[in-house]
Amino acid sequence: MNSRTSVMVSIVLAMLVASIDSTIMNTTMPIIAEELGRFDLYAWSFASYMIASTILSPVAGRLSDLFGRKKVFAFGIILFLIGSLLCGLSANMIQLVIFRAFQGIGAGFMMPFPAIIAGDLFPPEKRGKIQALFTAMWGLSAILAPLLGAFFVEFMTWRWIFYVNIPVCLVAFLTLLPYKEVYEPRRANIDYIGTVLFAIGVTLLLLVTVVETNQFLYAAVGALFIIGFYFFEKRHPSPIVPISMFKNKTISWININSFIGCVALFGTSSFVPLFLQDVAKLSLFLSGAALLGVAIGWMIVSVPAGNWISQYGYRKLLIIGNALLLLSGLLLIGLNEGHGFWYVLFVMTIQGLAYGLISTVGLIGVQQLVGAHEKGISTSFFMFSRNMGTAIGVTIMGALLTGSGTFMGGIHNLFMFGFIGSIVALGTSFLIKNEHSSKPAVMKKQFG
């Protein structure tokens, strides 16, 4: 097994376990809470993982720019392995919440690296195919997660939903060892203060999606920390998030567009299964299978996206992607009691085409428009923008659903919100300009 193949095996396995663990507890958590008690901490078992992984992703990307991809990625795999072991050994709900946060730190260190290392190893025209492979892992995890959760609960114990990660992480770590890194890190001092300001600010903002009281207070204090982080980063010689990167307006608008697009409709997959189960009376399996449309659509456009960029540029493709997102939002507004599996599968496929273009083209764009020593943070910050948008969007949609007098009224309200958000996202896509990498020598050296 050569170096490139071994690292691809490593990152695919790491991505698979991290993506499965973000959803596998959806079906098993009621049983876990019944055994461990403290049902009031139910939501925190999800939130601690989500918050930790979201915060650590951009930090991991920046650290990889400073110290190399292999070391930071390996560190994340080990953290995730230890966190999984601790979660399986949890004796009470408080321990589970704490250990899930620890596991989320490991996930945060792992998740950016499939895209970052692919950016190091493959030229843009081949990168879409690699992104399609990663998308397939997300699609596979969407199927495997509920099946594995149900299997372990029925025939073994819920603790195996965590223990099963251990051998997979070991294989991921061992297959990473032969990798001969092509990226040469540029050492610099770590921005500890900036990291702390960023972590506190983002944590407080994400807590708004979990807490039931004082949301505005958390949001206001979190915003103050982010403002302080911004001014501190402008003066730091080696910032954790280089503000200079956003002087490139194309990078800035790609991130803004991705954020708004994810706020608008990326949370659809959290609510469509509820409609299919409660209204269309479909089984748990079929209601989840309808979401495969997203993975199908995503893979269809991801494979040729790299070649399309060289022909059409970022702007046209992102406008098309956002127009497809708008179309999916319009079709979701029309969702009613007479619709079932095939209608939802069709809409989800259109949405997959939309997010496949927005995500793949945007990801390649933010990588190509920076130098090699900012590729890690540029990639991971793009993913951070998507994660923040998704967290905010799901929270707003959930509030619209529960705040309505009827279930279908809530469904209509949340998809109306998504449709309006997709209009805004489409508007921002017109502000994206086509630019080319200013680092041809770097690309030539890496890709030949």
C-alpha positions in Angstrom: 0.0 0.0 0.0 1.6 3.3 -1.1 1.6 6.5 1.0 -1.3 8.1 -0.8 -3.5 5.0 -0.6 -2.8 4.5 3.1 -3.7 8.1 4.0 -6.9 7.9 2.0 -7.9 4.7 3.9 -7.1 6.5 7.2 -9.1 9.6 6.5 -12.1 7.7 5.1 -12.3 5.5 8.2 -11.8 8.5 10.5 -14.6 10.4 8.7 -16.9 7.4 8.9 -16.7 6.9 12.6 -16.9 10.7 13.3 -20.0 11.1 11.1 -21.7 8.0 12.5 -21.1 9.2 16.1 -22.8 12.5 15.3 -26.1 10.7 14.6 -26.0 7.2 16.1 -27.3 8.4 19.5 -30.5 9.7 17.9 -32.1 6.2 18.2 -30.3 4.9 21.3 -30.3 7.9 23.6 -33.7 7.2 25.1 -32.5 3.8 26.3 -29.2 5.3 27.5 -31.0 8.0 29.5 -33.3 5.4 31.0 -30.3 3.5 32.3 -28.1 6.4 33.4 -30.8 8.7 34.7 -30.8 12.5 34.7 -33.1 12.9 31.7 -32.7 16.7 32.1 -29.2 16.3 30.6 -30.6 14.5 27.5 -29.9 17.3 25.1 -26.5 18.0 26.5 -25.2 14.6 25.4 -25.7 15.9 21.8 -24.8 19.5 22.4 -21.5 18.8 24.1 -20.3 16.8 21.1 -21.6 19.4 18.6 -20.1 22.4 20.4 -16.7 20.8 20.9 -16.3 19.5 17.4 -17.5 22.9 15.9 -15.1 25.0 17.9 -12.1 22.7 17.4 -12.3 22.3 13.6 -10.9 25.7 12.6 -8.3 25.5 15.4 -7.2 22.1 14.1 -6.9 23.5 10.6 -4.7 26.3 11.7 -2.5 24.0 13.8 -2.0 21.8 10.7 -0.7 24.9 8.8 1.8 25.5 11.6 2.9 21.9 12.5 1.8 19.7 9.6 -1.3 17.7 8.7 -0.1 14.2 9.9 0.7 15.1 13.5 -2.5 17.0 14.2 -4.7 14.5 12.4 -3.1 11.6 14.4 -3.6 13.5 17.6 -7.3 13.9 16.7 -7.7 10.1 16.0 -6.1 9.3 19.4 -8.4 11.8 21.3 -11.5 10.4 19.5 -10.4 6.8 20.5 -9.9 7.7 24.1 -13.2 9.7 24.2 -15.1 6.7 22.7 -13.7 4.4 25.4 -14.6 6.8 28.2 -18.2 7.3 26.8 -18.6 3.5 26.8 -17.5 3.3 30.4 -19.8 6.1 31.6 -21.5 5.4 34.9 -23.9 8.3 34.9 -25.2 11.0 32.6 -22.8 13.7 33.8 -19.9 11.5 32.9 -21.4 10.8 29.5 -21.9 14.5 28.7 -18.3 15.3 29.7 -16.8 12.4 27.8 -19.0 13.2 24.7 -17.4 16.7 24.8 -13.9 15.0 24.9 -15.0 12.8 22.0 -16.2 15.9 20.2 -12.8 17.5 20.6 -11.3 14.5 18.8 -13.9 14.7 16.1 -13.2 18.4 15.7 -9.5 17.6 15.1 -10.4 14.8 12.6 -13.2 16.2 10.5 -11.3 19.0 8.5 -8.5 16.7 7.3 -10.2 14.7 4.6 -10.7 18.0 2.7 -7.3 19.5 3.8 -5.2 16.4 2.9 -7.1 16.0 -0.4 -6.3 19.6 -1.2 -2.6 18.8 -0.6 -2.6 15.5 -2.7 -4.9 16.2 -5.6 -5.3 18.9 -8.3 -8.6 20.8 -8.4 -10.0 18.8 -11.4 -9.7 15.5 -9.4 -10.7 16.9 -6.0 -14.4 16.7 -6.8 -14.2 12.9 -7.2 -12.5 12.7 -3.8 -15.2 14.9 -2.2 -17.8 12.6 -3.8 -16.1 9.7 -1.9 -16.3 11.6 1.4 -20.0 12.4 0.7 -20.6 8.7 0.2 -19.2 8.1 3.7 -21.8 10.6 5.1 -24.5 8.8 3.1 -23.3 5.4 4.4 -23.2 6.7 8.0 -26.8 7.9 7.7 -27.8 4.3 6.9 -25.4 2.6 9.3 -26.0 4.8 12.3 -29.6 3.8 13.1 -29.0 0.1 12.1 -25.9 -0.2 14.3 -27.6 1.6 17.2 -30.6 -0.7 17.0 -28.3 -3.8 16.7 -26.1 -3.0 19.7 -29.1 -2.1 21.9 -31.0 -5.2 21.0 -28.3 -7.9 21.0 -25.4 -6.4 23.1 -25.4 -3.1 25.0 -25.6 0.5 24.1 -22.0 0.9 25.2 -20.9 -0.8 22.0 -22.0 2.2 20.0 -18.8 3.7 21.4 -16.6 0.7 21.8 -16.9 -0.2 18.1 -15.0 3.0 17.3 -11.8 1.7 19.0 -10.7 -0.8 16.4 -11.7 1.5 13.5 -9.6 4.3 15.0 -6.7 2.0 15.5 -6.8 1.0 11.8 -7.1 4.7 10.9 -4.1 5.5 13.0 -1.9 2.7 11.7 -2.7 3.4 8.0 -1.8 7.1 8.6 1.7 6.1 9.8 3.2 5.3 6.3 2.0 8.7 4.9 4.8 10.9 3.6 3.4 14.3 4.0 3.8 16.6 0.9 3.0 19.8 2.9 5.9 21.6 4.6 4.6 23.4 7.7 5.7 26.9 8.6 6.3 27.0 12.3 5.1 29.9 14.4 4.0 30.7 17.9 0.5 29.4 18.9 -2.1 32.1 19.4 -3.3 30.9 22.8 -5.3 34.0 23.8 -7.0 34.2 20.4 -7.9 30.5 20.7 -9.5 31.0 24.1 -11.4 34.1 23.0 -12.7 32.2 19.9 -13.6 29.1 21.9 -15.6 31.1 24.6 -17.4 33.2 22.0 -18.5 30.3 19.8 -19.4 28.2 22.8 -21.7 31.0 24.1 -23.3 31.5 20.7 -23.9 27.7 20.3 -25.4 27.5 23.8 -28.3 29.6 22.5 -29.3 26.5 20.5 -29.5 24.4 23.7 -30.5 26.5 26.7 -34.1 27.4 27.4 -33.6 30.7 29.2 -31.4 33.8 28.8 -30.7 33.1 25.2 -30.2 36.8 24.4 -27.7 37.1 27.2 -25.6 34.2 25.9 -25.8 35.6 22.4 -24.8 39.1 23.5 -21.8 38.0 25.6 -20.7 35.5 22.9 -20.8 38.3 20.3 -18.7 40.5 22.6 -16.0 37.8 22.8 -16.0 37.3 19.0 -15.6 41.1 18.6 -12.7 41.0 21.0 -11.3 38.0 19.2 -11.4 39.9 15.9 -9.5 42.9 17.2 -7.0 40.7 18.9 -6.4 38.7 15.8 -5.7 41.8 13.7 -2.7 42.6 15.8 -1.3 39.1 16.4 1.8 38.1 14.3 0.5 34.5 14.0 -3.3 34.5 14.5 -5.3 31.4 14.8 -7.7 32.8 12.2 -5.7 35.1 9.8 -8.0 38.1 9.3 -5.9 39.0 6.2 -7.4 35.9 4.5 -10.8 37.7 4.4 -9.4 40.6 2.5 -10.0 38.4 -0.5 -13.7 39.2 -1.1 -14.3 36.0 -3.0 -13.3 33.9 0.0 -15.4 36.1 2.3 -18.5 35.8 0.1 -18.1 32.1 -0.4 -18.1 31.7 3.4 -21.0 34.0 3.8 -23.0 32.2 1.1 -22.3 28.8 2.6 -23.3 30.0 6.1 -26.6 31.5 4.9 -27.4 28.5 2.7 -26.9 26.2 5.6 -29.0 28.4 7.9 -31.8 28.2 5.3 -32.3 24.6 4.5 -29.4 22.3 5.6 -31.6 21.4 8.6 -34.2 19.9 6.4 -32.9 16.4 7.1 -33.8 16.8 10.8 -37.5 17.5 10.1 -38.5 15.7 6.9 -38.3 12.2 8.6 -40.8 13.6 11.2 -43.2 14.5 8.4 -42.8 11.1 6.8 -43.3 9.2 10.1 -46.1 11.3 11.6 -48.1 12.3 8.5 -47.2 9.8 5.7 -47.0 7.0 8.3 -43.8 5.6 6.9 -41.5 3.3 8.8 -38.3 4.6 10.5 -36.2 3.0 7.8 -38.2 4.5 4.8 -38.3 7.9 6.4 -34.5 7.8 6.7 -34.0 6.3 3.3 -35.7 9.3 1.7 -32.7 11.4 2.9 -30.4 9.3 0.6 -31.5 11.7 -2.1 -29.2 14.3 -0.6 -26.2 11.9 -0.9 -27.2 10.9 -4.4 -27.5 14.5 -5.7 -24.4 15.5 -3.9 -22.3 12.8 -5.5 -23.7 13.4 -9.0 -22.3 17.0 -9.1 -19.3 16.5 -6.9 -17.4 14.2 -9.3 -17.3 16.6 -12.3 -17.2 19.8 -10.1 -13.4 20.2 -10.3 -13.5 20.2 -14.1 -16.5 22.5 -14.2 -14.6 25.1 -12.2 -11.9 25.4 -14.9 -14.6 25.8 -17.5 -17.2 28.0 -15.9 -15.5 29.5 -12.7 -16.8 29.6 -9.2 -19.5 32.3 -9.6 -21.7 30.6 -12.2 -21.6 27.2 -10.4 -22.4 28.7 -7.1 -25.3 30.7 -8.6 -26.7 27.5 -10.1 -26.2 25.7 -6.8 -28.1 28.4 -4.9 -30.9 28.5 -7.6 -31.4 24.7 -7.1 -31.5 25.3 -3.3 -34.2 27.9 -3.9 -36.1 25.4 -6.0 -35.9 22.8 -3.3 -37.2 25.3 -0.8 -40.1 26.2 -3.1 -41.0 22.5 -3.4 -40.8 22.0 0.4 -43.3 24.9 0.9 -45.8 22.8 -1.2 -45.3 19.7 1.0 -48.7 18.5 2.2 -50.5 15.4 3.6 -50.8 13.9 0.1 -47.1 13.7 -0.4 -45.0 10.7 0.5 -41.7 8.9 0.0 -41.1 9.6 -3.7 -41.9 13.3 -3.6 -39.6 13.8 -0.6 -36.8 11.7 -2.3 -37.1 13.9 -5.4 -36.9 17.2 -3.4 -34.0 15.8 -1.3 -32.1 14.9 -4.5 -32.5 18.5 -5.8 -31.3 19.7 -2.5 -28.3 17.3 -2.7 -27.5 18.7 -6.1 -27.6 22.2 -4.6 -25.4 21.5 -1.6 -23.1 19.4 -3.7 -22.3 22.4 -5.9 -22.3 24.9 -3.1 -20.0 22.8 -0.8 -17.6 21.3 -3.4 -17.1 24.4 -5.5 -16.9 26.6 -2.4 -14.4 24.2 -0.7 -12.1 24.0 -3.8 -12.4 27.8 -4.1 -11.3 28.7 -0.6 -8.4 26.2 -1.0 -7.2 27.6 -4.3 -7.4 31.3 -3.4 -4.9 31.1 -0.5 -1.3 30.0 -0.2 -0.2 26.6 1.0 0.4 27.8 4.5 -3.2 29.0 4.9 -5.0 26.1 3.2 -5.7 24.3 6.5 -7.4 27.2 8.2 -9.2 28.3 5.0 -10.6 24.8 4.5 -11.6 24.3 8.2 -13.1 27.8 8.5 -15.3 27.1 5.5 -16.5 23.9 7.2 -16.9 25.9 10.4 -19.2 28.4 8.6 -21.3 25.5 7.4 -21.6 24.0 10.9 -22.5 27.3 12.5 -25.1 27.9 9.8 -26.6 24.4 10.3 -26.7 24.8 14.1 -28.5 28.1 13.9 -30.9 27.0 11.2 -31.9 23.8 13.0 -32.6 25.8 16.2 -34.8 28.3 14.4 -36.6 25.6 12.5 -37.2 23.7 15.7 -38.6 26.8 17.4 -41.0 27.4 14.4 -42.2 23.8 14.5 -42.9 23.6 18.3 -44.3 27.1 18.3 -47.1 26.3 15.9 -50.5 25.2 16.9 -50.4 22.2 14.5 -47.7 19.9 13.2 -48.3 20.7 9.5 -48.6 24.4 10.4 -45.1 24.2 12.0 -43.8 22.3 8.9 -45.1 25.0 6.6 -43.6 27.8 8.8 -40.1 26.2 9.0 -39.9 25.6 5.3 -41.2 29.1 4.6 -38.2 30.3 6.7 -35.9 28.1 4.6 -37.3 29.4 1.4 -36.8 33.0 2.4 -33.3 32.1 3.6 -32.5 30.5 0.2 -33.5 33.7 -1.6 -31.0 35.6 0.5 -28.4 32.9 -0.2 -29.0 33.2 -3.9 -28.6 37.0 -3.7 -25.2 36.6 -2.0 -24.0 34.2 -4.7 -24.1 37.0 -7.3 -21.5 38.9 -5.2 -18.9 36.2 -5.6 -16.3 37.0 -8.3 -14.1 34.6 -10.3 -10.5 34.6 -9.2 -7.5 32.4 -9.7 -4.9 31.2 -7.3 -2.0 33.5 -6.9 0.2 30.6 -6.0 0.9 28.7 -9.3 4.4 27.7 -8.2 3.0 26.0 -5.1 0.4 24.1 -7.2 3.0 23.1 -9.8 5.3 21.8 -7.1 2.5 19.7 -5.4 0.7 18.4 -8.5 3.4 18.2 -11.1 
